[in-house]
Amino acid sequence: MPFFFRLLSRLPLYVLHAAGWLLGWLYFWCSRGYRENFRSNVAQSGLGWEACKGAIAQSGMMIAEFPRIWLGSAPALRWEGLDTVEAAYAAGKGIIFLTPHMGCFELAARATAARFSPQYGDLTVLFRPGRRPAVDRLLETARAGAGLQTAPTNLAGVRQLMRALRAGKAVGLLPDQVPPSDMGVWSPFFGRPAYTMTLAARLALQSGAPMVLAWGERRPWGAGYVLHFSTLEQPPASDLDAAVTHINRAMEALIRQCPGQYLWSYPRYKNPAPAEAASASSAAGNAHTDTLV
């Protein structure tokens, strides 16, 4: 697998995206469950099939571009909203970058870390090991590149995030990811209750760090990416449920800007999996934090 990935990382981006386009549509038509989940989530959003159907090909492109993003040369980038990031760093409380399953979220973290870590320190993101050790080693090596640190998805990892924020550094989260049971709350997402992590809200409430929305837009024909940054107002103080809802609404607004690049196939409304360990769940609760998966 690592050799295959390294081989693919040398291909031009337009070739990978063309293969991904085909992969996305093939899987859509071959997998009934995938297709039904995609259509159901799009219908729930109210955004319309025509606005969202491009995400079928985009999901395939996401898979196909991973080798290039992780192991290949840097693609062409355009930055929008850099002043937002600079102002957030200048506040001295660190930054909480929030990125939905939209566009190239892997690149959003890597490129941001590479650009800002020399001046402001490493960007820390949580990493949950999978079931394939070889792939896990590859991911850890790729993600822990210059300026990018990974933290485990347990209480130690949460504490690592808090230490980074207290040191004025940045952390990155995917707040639309479904956390394990007892580590989130049910909160509206496009008008339907979705089990939502509380970690992003807790970090913001406890640290006072500014939240910045970030995502990497794919440009057509493998022409590279546009990295977008915008400020998210601080959530209502001391009200966790309201803070989680506040973040969900911000994710909805961001997705509405480019619904054709959101991962509509993600099972956003599924029931949470059991907590990985009762002791970890208890400790997380005592610390008033949650883990991200």
Secondary structure, 3 states (H helix, E strand, C coil): CHHHHHHHCCCCHHHHHHHHHHHHHHHHHHCHHHHHHHHHHHHHHCCCHHHHCHHHHHHHHHHHHHHHHHHCCCCCEEEECHHHHHHHHHCCCCEEEECCCEECHHHHHHHHHHHHHHHHCCEEEEECCCCCHHHHHHHHHHHCCCCEEEEECCHHHHHHHHHHHHCCCEEEECCCCCCCCCCEEEEEECCEEEEEECHHHHHHHHHCCCEEEEEEEECHHHCCEEEEEEEECCCCCCCHHHHHHHHHHHHHHHHHHCHHHECCCCCCCCCCCCCCCHHHHHHHHHCCCCCCC
